[in-house]
Amino acid sequence: MPSLRNLSLTGLATVAITAAAALSTPAAAQTKTVYIGMNGGTMEKTYTEHVFPAFEKATGIKVVVVPGTSSDILAKLQAQKDNPQMHVVFLDDGLMYRAIGMGLCQKMDSSPVLNDVYPSSRMKGDMAVGVNMGMTGLAYNKAMFDEKGWAPPTSWMDLADPKYKGKVVVQSAASSSFGLHAFLMYNRIKGGTEANVDPGFTTWRKTIGPNVLEYIPSSAKIAEMVQTNEAAIFPLTPTGVGSLKAKGIPVEYAQPKEGSVVLMVGECVVAKNPDNEAAQKLAAYLLGPEAQLAALQYGAQIPSNTKVTAPADVADEMNKFQGYMKNAVTVDWDVINEKRPDWNQRWNKEIER
């Protein structure tokens, strides 16, 4: 090897450039940033502290959260449609279908991990994929049921059982996915579909209606209504039930025989995002078992990846959830999003009045 003294100026320049490049490569990689829109609060904290760090360490890509509700994130996507600033977004499934319909998402790249998620989590030809799963079924006041000697509910039609008169609580279908899911399952039982909700609207008031104590805008009041023995039975998710039980509220989840309704948070790669390679890499990672196990352990996020092995302390709950998924059904969000404004008017006029 020639000494530095014998190198030409050109050679010295070449050595300097090569050395600088070698030193700057890791730093340059660290400057790459992807932005992900998702709910703030617990979800943001879970992913920022326990999920993203491993991805950042492995790839040198920094992940920054743009926090907001699903409605907030969708509004940002629409405003930035021609020059998007976010790379990946999390949205509730109903709003995700709207985003897809508006051309705000692009198809996820083919990846082995797509074969490991629940088939029901793959939306519209992989334009989006569920990153965590839930379902709306029935929950009940166990203390009241034990006192009355009632068996746990088994069907959506239990909401119409006369013994629950004045003890049924339903979230408003005009403002809550839980209430909407309950109505749509009742409508199916009565012979309807998402394209034909007349069977549900024309019979609800005569069957379930007399039992309903109150239509509530969200599930926030349920804990209080259970503790005061006002509420006996109501739509809710297994995760929601788990949260109430952790606070000492005596509730249990019951899977209706007709099936629960899949309720998930989906992720999509934003169309025309500034760095599609990095965006696709992050989206695939978030569907993998490492990311989803961390989200389960630290944020109680139910995995969409079926290969996740749950820790011993939540293994029983995960096994129950996987059992519930066997007859969980999906609803037609394309039809729902098109018709929902009309449905909301009908609900307010014909059901809640």
N, C-alpha and C positions, 0 to 999 in steps of 0.2 A: 504494500500500500504506500503510495507516495506521501511525503510529509506535507503539512499545510503550507510550508515555505515554498514547495515546488508547484502547488496548485495555481492555476491561472485565476484571474479575477472572476472569470465565468464560472470556474469550478467552485470558487469560494461562495459565489452567489447561489449556486445550485445547492451546496451543502447547507447554507443558511436557510434557504427556502424549505428544504426537506426537513430540517430539524424543527423549524417553526411549525410546519404542517403537522409533524408528529406530536408536538406538544399541544397544539391547538385543537386537535381532533376531538378529544373528550370534552373540552370546554365548549366547542361549537355544538356538539351533540346536546350538551346540557341546555343550550339556549333555545332549542326547539320546544315549543309549547303548544298543547292542544287544549281547547276549551270545551267543557262538557256542561250542558244545561241539565239541572236536576233539582228536586226538592231540597230546600235548605233544612236546617235543623238536624234531626237525628240522622237522616240519610246522608246529608253532606258530611257530617262529622264522622260517620262510620267509614265512608269511602275515602275521605281525605286522610284519616289517621291509620286505616287498616287495610285498604285495598289498593289505592294508587301507589303507595311507596314501593311495593315490590315491582310493579310495572315500570316505574320511573327508574329504579335501580337497574333493571334488566335492559332497558331500551335507551336510557338517557333522555327520554322525552318527559317534560314537565306537564302535569295535568292540573288545570285550574278550573274550579267549579264556578259556573254562572248560576247562582241560586234563584229559585222562584217556584211557584206552583206550576203545575202542568199548563194551566191557562196562561200564566205569565210567559213561560218558555215558548209556547206556541205563538203567542203574540210577537215575541222577539223574532222568531223564525220568519213569520210573515213579513215583518218590517225589514228584515235583512235578506229577503229572498234573492235579490239580484247580487248581493255582495255579503254572503253569510260570514259571520265572525265566529260562530260555534262550529265545532267539528262533529260532535256526537251529542244527542239529547236523549234524556229519559222522559217519557210521557205516559200517563195513564192510558190504558188500551183504547178507550173510546176516542180520546183526543189524538192518539197515535194514528188511528185510521183516518181521521180528518187531515192530519199532516201528510199522510201518504197520498190521499186524494188530491191535495193541493200541490203535489209535486215537490214537497219540501224534503223528502227522504230519497235515498238511493239504495239500490240493492246491496246487501252485504256480500262480500267476497265469499266464494266457496271455501269452507274450512271443515276439517273433521269434527270440530266442536259442535257444528250444527246437527250432527247425527246423534249427539248426546243429550239434547234438550227435549223437553216434552213436545211432541208434534203439534199440540194445540198452541204452543208458544210461538210458532213460526207464522208470521203474518204476511199475507199477500205476496207469496213468492219470495220470502225473505227480504222484503223491503224494510221490515223491522222484526225484532225477535224479543220475546219476553225475557227480561233479565232477572226478575223475581216474580214469584207466583203467589196468587191468593185465590180465594173463591168465596162467593156469597152463598151461605146456607142458612140454617136456622139456629138460633141460640135460645136458651131458656133459663129461667130463674130456678136453679136447682133447689134452693131452700123452699120455695113455694111448691114446686113439684113434689118434693119429699113430704111436705106437710099435708098436701092434698092426696097423696098416694097416686099421682099421675105418672104414667109411663112416659119416657122421653118421646118427643115428636119424631115422626118418621116420614112425613110428607108435607109438601107445600100446602096441601089442602087442610092440614091441621090448623092453619090460620083461620079457617072457617068453622072449626069445631065449637059448638055452642057453649061448651064448658069454659071456654076462654073469653066469654063475653065481657067486654070492658077491660080486658087484660092484654090485648094485642097492641103492640106499638110498631108502627111502620114508618120508615124514613120516606119523606116525600119523593115520589118518582120524578118530580120536576127538578129536584135539586140534588139527589143522591143516587149513586149507582146501586147502592143496596136496595133502596125502594124500587128502582127501575127493574132490577133483576128479579125481585119478588113478583112484581106485576107481570113481567114477561114470562116467567115460569108458570104462573097461574093462567095466563093467556094461552100458553101452549097446552096445558092440561085441558082447557076448555075448547081446544080444537083450533086455536089461532096460530099465527106465525108473526114474525116481526113485520111482514108485509101486510098482515091483517090482524089488527088489534081490537077489532070490534067485539069478539067474544069476551075479552077481558073487561073492556069498558062497560059493556051492557050488563054484566053479571056481578062485578066486584061489589057494588054497593049492597046487593041483596045477600051476598054470601059472607065475604070477609068484613065488609063495611060495618055491620052491627057489632062486631067484636072489637073494633078498633077504638082504643081509648084516645089516642092522639096520633096525628101525622106530624112527625118532627122533621125539621130541615136537615139535620145531620144526626150522627150517633152520639153527640156530646152529652145528651141528657140521660142516656140509657143507664149509666152507673147509678145515678140518683134514683131513677125510676125503679130499678131493681131493689135498691136498698129500702125504699119506701113501700115495696110490694105493690106498686102500681103496674109494673110490667111483668108478664108471665112469659111471653114468647115474642120474638122479633128477628128480623133478618140481620145477620152479622157474619164476619169471617172467622175462621179458626184463630187467626192472629189477633183479631180484635177481642175474641173471647180470652185468649191467653193473657192479653194486657190487662183485662178486667180482673181475671183470677189473681194475677200478680199483685193487685191492689187489695185483694181480700174480698172481692165481689163474688157472690156465689152463683156463677153461671157455668153452663156447659154448652158445647157445640153439638149439633145433631146434623148428620148428612141426610138430606131428603132422598127418598128412594128414586125420585124422578131425576136426581142429579143436582149438584150445586152448579153455580155459574162461574166460569173462569173469570178471575179479576186479576190482572197483572200490570206491572209496569214494564213497558217495552223500551228498547233502545233502538235508535236508528242513526245511521251515518248520514249527516246532512248533505243534501245535494249541493254540488258546486262549492264544497268547503275548501279552505285554503291549502290543506295538506291531506289528500285522500289516503295516501299510504299510511301515515301516522294514525289517521282516524280509524281506518279499517283494522289496524293493529290493536288499537285500544278496544274497539268494539268486540273483536274476537277474544281478547284477553278477559273481558268482563263476563263472557259466557263460560269461561273455563272453570274447572273445579277449584283451583287455588283462590281465585277472586271470589267465587261464590261461597266457598267455605268460610272465608274471612267475613263476608257480609252476613252470613248466618250466625257466626259466633259472636260478632260484636254489634250487630244491628238487627238481629232477628229477621233477616231477609230470607224468605223461603226460596231455595235454589230452583232455577228452571233446568239446571243441568242434573240429569238423573244419575250421574256417576259420582256426585258428591257424597262422601261418607260422613254422616253426622257424628259429632262428638257424643259420647255416652250419655251425657246429661240431657240431650235433646233427641236422642235416637228414637225413643218411643213416639214422640210427637211427630217426627219426620215420617216414621212408618205409617202412622195414622193418616198423615197428609197424603202420602203416596197412594194409600188406599182410597181416599176421597177422590183423587184425580182420575180413578178408573172409570167413574161415571159422571165426571164433571163435563158440562156442556159449554159451548161457545155460542154467543149471540151474534147476529149480523149487524155489526157496527156501521156498515155502509148505509143500510136501510135506516138504522136508528138515527144516525146523524142527519140524514135527509128529512126524516119525519118528526124529529124530537120537538121542534118548536110547536107543531100542531098538537102533538101528544101532551105537551106541558099545558097548553090551553085547555084541552079536554080534561086532563087530570084535575086541574084547579077548579074547573066548572062542574064536572060530573062526579068526582070522587071526594075531594076535600071540602067542598062547599057545605 
